[in-house]
Amino acid sequence: MAYTFNGVTKRITLSAGTVTLDLLDLHSRWKEWLLLGNAGYEQAFRAVGGDIPAIPLYLFILNGWRIVPQSADHTLTVINGVFEVDGGGDPFVDPVGSFKIRINREAPGIAIGYSTTGGSAGPSAEAIAAAVWAYTNRVITGPTAEQNADALLSRTWP
């Protein structure tokens, strides 16, 4: 797949036959375009993540730049990241002509979770408390943590 970057019109045109837009590839090709003497144009993208597999690429298109799909009836599938316009809006504009173009965004899955019920998700609250007591008893000389707790609980307070 090839891209045509136009810094004057702020358009990135996808080549004929392009039915998949790989955001990692698009961002890389834009950085290469900048290095070819095009750094004077307004920035097209801001990226977050994408540098390690656990954090997907979030690619924000900036400063009025837009993507122009190929001039043909097709479905364009966007892969390898989340693509948004900084400040809202549609990152795509229609090519010249009357074509039926559908955009299918395949958002990457992100699974981050925790459990408070214990079990296979991690140690239970009781296991954590026991480990803290055991560690405290190893590093404190003198009365054990249990003895200190018992003394505090049995004390009469004014």
C-alpha contacts under 8 A as a table, 3 or more apart, distances in Angstrom:
res1	aa1	res2	aa2	distance
1	M	14	L	7.49
1	M	15	S	6.36
1	M	17	G	7.86
1	M	18	T	6.00
2	A	14	L	6.30
2	A	15	S	5.30
3	Y	12	I	6.33
3	Y	13	T	5.64
3	Y	14	L	4.96
3	Y	15	S	5.98
3	Y	26	L	7.87
3	Y	29	R	7.79
4	T	11	R	7.96
4	T	12	I	5.48
4	T	13	T	5.05
4	T	14	L	6.65
4	T	15	S	7.50
5	F	10	K	7.49
5	F	11	R	6.14
5	F	12	I	4.63
5	F	13	T	6.65
5	F	30	W	7.71
5	F	33	W	7.63
6	N	9	T	5.70
6	N	10	K	5.53
6	N	11	R	5.35
6	N	12	I	6.34
7	G	10	K	4.84
7	G	11	R	7.01
7	G	38	N	7.70
7	G	41	Y	5.54
7	G	42	E	7.37
8	V	41	Y	7.53
9	T	65	W	7.92
10	K	44	A	7.80
10	K	64	G	6.54
10	K	65	W	4.46
10	K	66	R	6.50
11	R	65	W	5.62
11	R	66	R	5.17
11	R	67	I	5.89
11	R	68	V	6.67
12	I	65	W	7.50
12	I	66	R	6.27
12	I	67	I	4.83
12	I	68	V	5.93
13	T	67	I	5.98
13	T	68	V	4.60
13	T	69	P	6.19
13	T	70	Q	7.07
14	L	18	T	6.35
14	L	67	I	7.43
14	L	68	V	6.14
14	L	69	P	5.21
14	L	70	Q	5.36
15	S	18	T	5.77
15	S	69	P	7.79
15	S	70	Q	5.82
16	A	70	Q	5.25
16	A	71	S	7.01
16	A	72	A	7.91
17	G	70	Q	6.95
18	T	21	L	7.33
18	T	69	P	7.75
18	T	70	Q	6.50
18	T	76	L	7.51
19	V	74	H	6.99
19	V	75	T	6.28
19	V	76	L	4.57
19	V	77	T	6.15
20	T	76	L	5.50
20	T	77	T	4.68
20	T	78	V	5.90
20	T	79	I	7.20
21	L	26	L	7.37
21	L	76	L	6.91
21	L	77	T	6.03
21	L	78	V	4.70
21	L	79	I	6.16
22	D	25	D	5.30
22	D	26	L	6.14
22	D	78	V	6.03
22	D	79	I	4.97
22	D	80	N	5.78
23	L	26	L	4.90
23	L	27	H	6.07
23	L	57	L	7.84
23	L	59	L	7.33
23	L	78	V	7.03
23	L	79	I	6.21
23	L	80	N	5.60
23	L	81	G	6.02
23	L	82	V	7.99
23	L	83	F	7.55
24	L	27	H	5.34
24	L	28	S	6.27
24	L	50	G	7.68
24	L	57	L	7.32
24	L	80	N	6.17
24	L	81	G	7.28
25	D	28	S	5.07
25	D	29	R	6.09
26	L	29	R	5.19
26	L	30	W	6.18
27	H	30	W	5.15
27	H	31	K	6.36
27	H	45	F	7.49
27	H	59	L	7.95
28	S	31	K	5.19
28	S	32	E	6.34
29	R	32	E	5.01
29	R	33	W	6.14
30	W	33	W	4.95
30	W	34	L	6.30
31	K	34	L	5.11
31	K	35	L	6.48
32	E	35	L	5.12
32	E	36	L	6.52
33	W	36	L	5.21
33	W	37	G	7.40
33	W	38	N	6.32
34	L	37	G	5.91
34	L	38	N	4.52
34	L	39	A	4.76
35	L	38	N	6.55
35	L	39	A	6.80
36	L	39	A	8.00
37	G	40	G	7.70
38	N	41	Y	6.22
39	A	42	E	7.79
42	E	63	N	6.69
43	Q	46	R	7.94
43	Q	62	L	6.60
43	Q	63	N	6.79
44	A	61	I	5.63
44	A	62	L	5.05
44	A	63	N	6.46
44	A	64	G	7.95
44	A	65	W	5.77
45	F	59	L	6.57
45	F	60	F	5.49
45	F	61	I	4.59
45	F	62	L	5.47
46	R	59	L	5.99
46	R	60	F	5.14
46	R	61	I	6.58
46	R	62	L	7.11
47	A	50	G	7.93
47	A	57	L	6.78
47	A	58	Y	5.72
47	A	59	L	4.66
47	A	60	F	6.21
48	V	57	L	5.90
48	V	58	Y	5.09
48	V	59	L	6.57
49	G	52	I	7.17
49	G	55	I	5.40
49	G	56	P	5.61
49	G	57	L	4.68
49	G	58	Y	6.20
50	G	53	P	6.83
50	G	55	I	5.75
50	G	56	P	4.67
50	G	57	L	3.78
50	G	58	Y	7.17
50	G	81	G	7.63
51	D	55	I	7.20
51	D	56	P	7.79
51	D	57	L	7.51
52	I	55	I	5.77
52	I	56	P	7.55
53	P	56	P	6.56
54	A	110	I	7.66
55	I	110	I	7.74
56	P	80	N	7.32
56	P	81	G	5.62
56	P	82	V	7.57
56	P	108	P	6.68
56	P	110	I	7.89
57	L	80	N	6.95
57	L	81	G	4.56
57	L	82	V	6.25
58	Y	81	G	5.67
58	Y	82	V	4.74
58	Y	83	F	6.12
58	Y	84	E	7.73
59	L	81	G	7.03
59	L	82	V	6.08
59	L	83	F	4.98
59	L	84	E	6.41
60	F	83	F	5.99
60	F	84	E	4.95
60	F	85	V	5.27
60	F	86	D	5.38
61	I	64	G	7.70
61	I	65	W	6.37
61	I	66	R	7.24
61	I	83	F	7.62
61	I	84	E	6.38
61	I	85	V	4.89
61	I	86	D	5.91
61	I	91	P	6.82
62	L	65	W	5.91
62	L	85	V	6.52
62	L	86	D	5.71
65	W	91	P	7.76
66	R	91	P	5.20
66	R	92	F	5.45
66	R	93	V	6.38
67	I	91	P	6.09
67	I	92	F	4.67
67	I	93	V	6.15
68	V	92	F	5.90
68	V	93	V	5.34
68	V	94	D	6.03
68	V	95	P	5.74
69	P	76	L	7.53
69	P	92	F	7.38
69	P	93	V	7.56
69	P	94	D	6.89
69	P	95	P	6.40
69	P	101	I	7.98
70	Q	95	P	6.89
71	S	95	P	5.68
71	S	96	V	7.12
71	S	97	G	7.32
71	S	99	F	6.80
72	A	99	F	5.74
72	A	100	K	7.39
72	A	101	I	7.52
73	D	99	F	5.09
73	D	100	K	4.72
73	D	101	I	5.49
74	H	100	K	6.60
74	H	101	I	5.14
74	H	102	R	6.51
75	T	101	I	5.63
75	T	102	R	4.55
75	T	103	I	5.77
75	T	104	N	6.88
76	L	101	I	7.17
76	L	102	R	6.11
76	L	103	I	4.90
76	L	104	N	6.02
77	T	103	I	5.99
77	T	104	N	4.62
77	T	105	R	5.85
77	T	106	E	7.04
78	V	81	G	7.91
78	V	103	I	7.34
78	V	104	N	6.10
78	V	105	R	4.74
78	V	106	E	5.91
79	I	82	V	7.95
79	I	105	R	6.65
79	I	106	E	5.42
79	I	107	A	7.04
79	I	108	P	7.92
80	N	106	E	7.66
80	N	107	A	7.47
80	N	108	P	6.72
81	G	106	E	7.81
81	G	107	A	6.15
81	G	108	P	6.06
82	V	105	R	7.92
82	V	107	A	5.79
82	V	108	P	7.30
83	F	91	P	7.75
84	E	88	G	7.09
84	E	89	G	7.75
84	E	90	D	7.49
84	E	91	P	6.50
85	V	88	G	4.99
85	V	89	G	5.68
85	V	90	D	6.43
85	V	91	P	5.63
86	D	89	G	7.99
90	D	93	V	7.57
95	P	99	F	7.75
114	Y	121	A	7.22
115	S	118	G	6.47
115	S	121	A	5.97
115	S	122	G	7.45
116	T	124	S	7.84
117	T	121	A	7.89
117	T	124	S	6.90
118	G	121	A	5.88
118	G	122	G	5.42
118	G	123	P	5.37
118	G	124	S	4.17
118	G	125	A	7.07
119	G	122	G	5.91
119	G	123	P	6.48
119	G	124	S	6.53
120	S	123	P	7.63
123	P	127	A	5.91
123	P	128	I	6.50
124	S	127	A	5.15
124	S	128	I	6.32
125	A	128	I	5.13
125	A	129	A	6.15
126	E	129	A	5.08
126	E	130	A	6.11
127	A	130	A	5.11
127	A	131	A	6.17
128	I	131	A	5.10
128	I	132	V	6.23
129	A	132	V	5.09
129	A	133	W	6.21
130	A	133	W	5.12
130	A	134	A	6.07
131	A	134	A	5.04
131	A	135	Y	6.06
132	V	135	Y	5.14
132	V	136	T	6.00
133	W	136	T	5.05
133	W	137	N	6.07
133	W	145	A	6.51
133	W	146	E	7.61
134	A	137	N	5.18
134	A	138	R	6.42
135	Y	138	R	5.18
135	Y	139	V	6.50
136	T	139	V	5.39
136	T	140	I	5.98
136	T	144	T	7.73
136	T	145	A	6.34
137	N	140	I	5.53
137	N	141	T	7.73
137	N	144	T	5.28
137	N	145	A	5.81
138	R	141	T	7.72
140	I	143	P	7.58
140	I	144	T	6.94
140	I	145	A	7.77
141	T	144	T	7.50
143	P	146	E	7.99
143	P	147	Q	5.77
143	P	148	N	6.32
144	T	147	Q	5.09
144	T	148	N	6.27
145	A	148	N	5.09
145	A	149	A	6.13
146	E	149	A	5.05
146	E	150	D	6.05
147	Q	150	D	5.06
147	Q	151	A	6.09
148	N	151	A	5.10
148	N	152	L	6.22
149	A	152	L	5.14
149	A	153	L	6.12
150	D	153	L	5.12
150	D	154	S	6.04
151	A	154	S	5.28
151	A	155	R	6.07
152	L	155	R	5.34
